Amino acid sequence: MIRVRMPQHLSALAGAEREVELDVAGRVTQKAIVDALELRFPALAGALRDPHTMQRRPFVRFFACGEDISHQSQDLELPDAIISGKEQFLIVAAISGG
């Protein structure tokens, strides 16, 4: 069971708690987790990644085991601590400022 923690605005959009548990079939990757989230919570479709390019939105970041993995390949298998549910897969809203 994969544990995913979302920012408040995404959990409100999904109509879910901030932490959700997901079953992910096959290899556990960023892409597989986002696919599972969008399947379970259709309102999130397009919020995390562009629906045409399937690329992560610029102000969305993904963290695994305290590391920003946003710029890593979407198909890279995630650490065992995420796969086992020991650690949360974090979705973080980035902020731009100046």
C-alpha positions in Angstrom: 0.0 0.0 0.0 1.4 3.3 -1.1 0.9 6.3 1.2 0.5 9.6 -0.7 0.3 13.0 1.1 -1.2 15.9 -0.9 -1.4 19.6 -0.2 -4.7 20.9 1.1 -6.0 22.4 -2.1 -5.5 19.1 -4.0 -7.1 17.0 -1.3 -10.1 19.4 -1.4 -10.3 19.1 -5.2 -10.2 15.3 -4.9 -12.7 15.3 -2.0 -10.2 13.2 0.0 -8.1 13.3 3.1 -4.6 14.8 2.8 -3.1 11.3 3.1 -4.5 8.6 0.9 -3.5 5.0 0.5 -3.3 3.5 -3.0 -2.7 0.1 -4.5 -0.3 0.4 -7.4 0.0 -2.6 -9.7 3.4 -3.4 -11.1 6.5 -1.2 -10.7 6.0 1.8 -8.3 7.1 4.9 -10.1 6.0 8.6 -10.1 4.0 7.9 -13.2 2.3 4.8 -11.7 1.3 6.8 -8.5 -0.1 9.7 -10.5 -2.0 7.3 -12.8 -3.5 5.6 -9.7 -4.4 8.9 -8.1 -6.1 10.2 -11.2 -8.0 6.9 -11.6 -9.2 7.0 -8.0 -9.8 10.7 -7.9 -10.8 11.9 -11.5 -11.0 15.5 -10.4 -7.1 15.5 -10.1 -6.8 14.7 -13.8 -4.8 17.6 -15.3 -3.9 19.1 -11.9 -0.6 17.3 -11.4 0.5 17.0 -15.0 -0.4 18.4 -18.4 -3.1 16.1 -19.9 -1.5 16.3 -23.4 2.2 15.9 -22.7 1.8 14.0 -19.4 4.6 16.1 -17.9 4.5 17.3 -14.3 3.1 20.7 -13.9 5.8 23.4 -13.1 4.6 24.2 -9.6 4.1 20.6 -8.5 7.0 18.8 -6.8 7.3 15.1 -5.8 9.3 13.9 -2.8 10.4 10.4 -1.8 12.3 9.8 1.4 13.1 13.5 1.9 14.5 13.9 -1.6 13.0 16.0 -4.4 12.6 13.6 -7.3 10.6 15.9 -9.5 13.2 16.1 -12.2 14.0 12.4 -12.2 12.5 10.1 -14.8 8.8 9.4 -14.2 9.5 5.7 -14.9 12.3 5.3 -12.2 11.2 2.8 -9.5 10.8 4.5 -6.2 12.7 3.5 -3.0 11.6 0.5 -0.9 10.4 2.7 1.9 7.8 4.2 -0.4 6.8 0.9 -1.9 6.3 -0.7 1.6 4.3 2.3 2.9 6.9 3.1 5.6 7.4 6.5 4.0 4.9 8.8 2.3 5.2 9.9 -1.3 4.8 13.6 -1.0 3.1 15.9 -3.5 4.1 19.5 -2.7 2.9 22.7 -4.3 5.8 25.0 -5.1 5.6 28.7 -4.9 7.1 31.3 -7.2 8.0 34.7 -5.9 10.3 37.6 -6.4 
